[in-house]
Amino acid sequence: MTAKAQFPQEQTDEGGFKRQEDAFRDWVTADGSSAYPVQSGRYHLYVSLACPWACRTIIARKLKGLEDAIGMTVVDPIRDERGWRFTKEDPDPLYGWAFLSEAYFASNPGYASRVTVPVLWDTVTKRIVSNSDDDIMRMFETQFDALARNPELDLYPSALRSQIDELNGLIYETVNDGVYRAGFATAQSAYDDAAFSVFMTLDAMETRLADLRYLFGPQPLETDWRFFVTLVRFDPVYFGHFKCNLRRIADYPNLYGYLRDLYQIDGIAETVNFDHIKRHYYVTQNEINPTRIVPIGPLMDLDAPHDRAVLSNLSP
C-alpha cells in the first residue's frame, strides 16, 4: 500500500516533506525605502491561532505593543480544500472575503500553491506585502518602533544578531519544521531522520537551559519565541499526531520550566488556544488522522510555578 501525502506538491520522491517557499517577500520599512512605508492603520495581519508560524507574528505584535497600529483577523482553525476561511464570529473586516485565498488571488491571479498564514496585507496597494512569518516577525521587531507602545523592547539586539540567526536556523530546521518533516513523512527513513533530529536539538536545548533562563540570557529574545510556538504544541499535537514520541516536553525539566516561564509572561497565554490547535491538526490533516477524532489530553498546567527566575535577576 502506498502512503498518501498530506500535501502531495510538497512531497519528495524519497517520502520526505519539503515545505514550499513563501511567495510574497516585500518589506515594510521605517525609513520609507520600500514601497511600503510604516503607517498606522495601513497594514492588516491575517492569522490562525492554530498555526505556530502565525503565532510568532501575533506574539511579536503583542510584545511590541502594535495592536492599535496593525489590525488583526483570526481565521477558522478548520481548513478544507478551499483553504483558510473566515467565520461569522471573526469575519474579514476589510472586504468581506469568505476565504483567505481571495487575498492571494487579488495579489497574484495565477497563484496556484498552498494558501498559508500569516499574511500581512497592505490596504493602500491592496495586495499582500508578505506571507513569510520570519519577515513579518522581524518587521514588527525592527521597523514599527515609531508606532509601538513598547519601542524600547529589542528582540533582535545588534550585538547578538549573528548568534540569533545561527540558532534560529538550527531550531527551525530540526524542531520548528522538523516536527512537520517527521509528521508528513511517507517513508520510514525520512521519518527517522527528521524525528531523531528533533530530539537531538531538544536534548541540546535542555542542556543549554540548565544555566540560562532563556536561550541567550536573562531576557527572552526572538529565538525564544520562535522556539516557544513549537514547544507549546509539542505534547498536545506533535508527540502523538506527528509521532515525535521519544519524550514529551513535560519529561524535560528545564524545557518544561522554560515553556511555563514564557507562557506566563503578560499577554502570551492569550495567544495560545488549545481548542484551535487540536481541532486544526486532528480534524484537517485527514491523511494522518482519517477518523478526525480529537484527543481529550494531555493535561497540562502551564500556570504552575516555573522556578526559572533563580537563573536571572529578572522577575517573571
PyMOL commands that set and color helices and strands:
alter all, ss='L'
color gray80, all
select helices_A, chain A and resi 8-10+52-64+101-107+133-142+145-147+158-176+178-183+188-208+222-238+249-251+253-263+269-271+274-284+309-311
alter helices_A, ss='H'
color red, helices_A
select strands_A, chain A and resi 28-29+36-37+43-47+71-74+119-122+127-130
alter strands_A, ss='S'
color yellow, strands_A
deselect
rebuild
show_as cartoon
